[in-house]
Amino acid sequence: MSNNKIVRLPAALQIPVISQELQTAADTLQEIGWGVSVFGSARTKAHHQYYELAEELGQRLAQAEIPVIAGGGPGIMEAANKGAYEAGGRSVGLNIRLPRETTNNSYQTHSLQFEYFYSRKATFFMHSAAYVALPGGFGTLDELFEALTLVQTHKNPPAPIVLVGTKFWAGLLEWIKDQLISHAYISPNDVNLITLTDDLDEVMQIIQNCCSDLIYQEEEAPALPQEMPYEKD
């Protein structure tokens, strides 16, 4: 019989750590303001087409003076941080120690360490004016659908949500249309929250068209998701 046991900390011990992680992130990133979050797999190898796309995206965001926020690990996260860092931009890493990710990537101008996914994800959505997802696994899907949920429910302000990698993401979008819309689990207009493309020119145009006023408005500090006025379709 196995002696392995799941040890769970009481919520009373977890909450102060989560709160401190959020406060540290807010204090550290206050000087940066709004940025763009880039999501994607930690398992993507250097020189893969998606790694190179993420690196170029990070570079182009930095050249546009837009901070890059990524997960701080390897793969797509490293590529986005690397592109921004080597272009002289602000490159934020929201690091979390996992069995497959034992070290943080070295391309971070602002590095934060998290014990809990809860506070890490809240930091993404507290400081991001747009979200770009490249191919990834469960973690990437978790972040993508969190962004969609927050924008759909008006808990976050409207924000571009861009999927890069048409071959990878096309099946998911078809499933959303075939299953979620057909069963009325989401409104038909909800699919318009997503843009699917392989063209970084289009990605940058979307971000600059939708977010430039917000990103460059230094006097407005980023904030946690809040209640937004709800308008029916």
Steps between C-alpha positions, in 0.01 A plus 500: 500500500640840405603738774466801270278763653362824363591776743276804480574821681199650675349795314591723795867434424468532122310828489773720656755364251266562206427850629871577538576370152233729355626798698861441397395472136297820518786689663756371251293557188354836600781674312430303183129558452305302243668235287417211269493143630643225280394142578634174356663165568805456720588194288559683172866475400721782379496544121149353473279720281281595797802580718630728226158665459481565875853642503421733212175604670690586819749702297230691317308577816818632659572716196150643538583574868238251619599283798493123448356282776572127480515204733875511558564138409650335190345453156260765371531692827878521462469601135268792574718617790813458291369704209401786729814482715747498212314789334550709814136486608326423825477124540295370791520140618231359729691197618360191669708198598369178346649150460560558127613862545769504766664825388379837380611631163772765512333761279308698762531864601233447768485158662229386740478162673167337584407202709136504391343500155214709641712807573709448187195497273349800676822689429472425127149641488574790732769639271404396144326705234512216244567127489685298236493121518731280299465120499515336840348245735272509801668805655466701181137395462435594862640849446320542167159404634551711813559802275195415291283456808608829657438697182177317413351559845618863512709434809791640297487784249484402132840372385634334186547124531714378212585141413820461297524170313204443268577132440518431874198703616256454209354177639430659837315790339294259290410305815396822674273587208364148453443417865486809721305725264274225365398404856461867600770468767648826371356778286584500128683831543729354767714331236584849373707551816767286330724587206685217327808584293856410407585857403694699760429819307131436568572420866688826549234700316226355721696576817588853398150579374326371811750562774733787422302758697484271801859376486650847463272658764748501784276668754252211503630216713412140411232341712347166582190397302196691612130516430433653158165629371326210328342547160284231342589381150 
